[in-house]
Amino acid sequence: MNKAVEEVEENLHGGVGLVHITKGNLEKILIPLPPLDVQNQIVSDICTHEAEIERLEASILTERNRISEVLAHVWGEDSDLGAVDQ
């Protein structure tokens, strides 16, 4: 990425504080990518982390609902709670 930034900086036109690069110049810049196997591993790692986040979010929601039910039962606001794990 540093090389791409250097290329953009070399192709800048305009006054101080103004940045201008043409579409053609931008299309000429090659941005290196990691090998395909590394890209696939990155995607796999992201998917694993997203699945874990979804699992944890579901667990948080379940626990929040359980807390709400217990509090409602304690305050006598819910007669359908049944037995509460203590």
N, C-alpha and C positions, 0 to 999 in steps of 0.2 A: 504494500500500500504506500510505503514511503516513496518508492520509485514513481508511482502514479501521481502522487502529490507533487513531486519534483517536476514531472512533465507538465502538469497543469500550471504550476508556477512559472515555468519557462515559457509557456504559451499565453500568458496573461497579456492583455492589452488594455489601455485606458489609463486614466489618471490615478492619482493617489486615492486609495480607498475604493476604487471602482474595479470590479473584477469582471472580465469578459472572456469567455472562451466559446468558440464556435462549436456547433454540433459536430462538424467535420473533425475538428481537433479532438473533441471528446471521444468520438468513435475510434480514433487512431490509438488511444491509450489502451495498452494491454494491462489488465489487472490479473496478476497471477492467482491461480486457484490451487489448493492442495490436491494431491492425487485423488482419484475417484474413490479408492478404498478408504481414505481418510475422511472424505466428504460423507461417505456412507456411515462411517463410525460416528461422526458428529451428529448426523440425523438420528441414528439409533440412540445415542446418548440423550438427545433432546426429547425423543419420544418416551424414553424410559422416565426421564424427569417429569414430563408432562403427565404421564400415567400416575406417578407417585403423588404429584400435586393434586390431581383429581381425586385420588383415594383419600388423601388427607383432608381435602375440602369436604368430601362426603362424610368423613368421620367427625369433623368439626360440626357440621350441620346436625348429625345424629345426636351428638352430645349436647348441643344447644337446645334441641327439641326436648331431650330427656330432662335437662335442667329446668326448662319451662314447665314441663309436666309436673315435676317434683315440686316446684314452687307453687304451681296452681293447686296441687293437692294439699300442701302445707297450709296455704291460705284459704282452703275450703272452696276454691273456685272450680274444682273439677271433680265430679263424682264418678266419672268413667275411667279413672286411672287404674283402678284395681290394685294389685299388690305392687309395691314399690321396692326395688332392690335397695337394701340398706347396708 
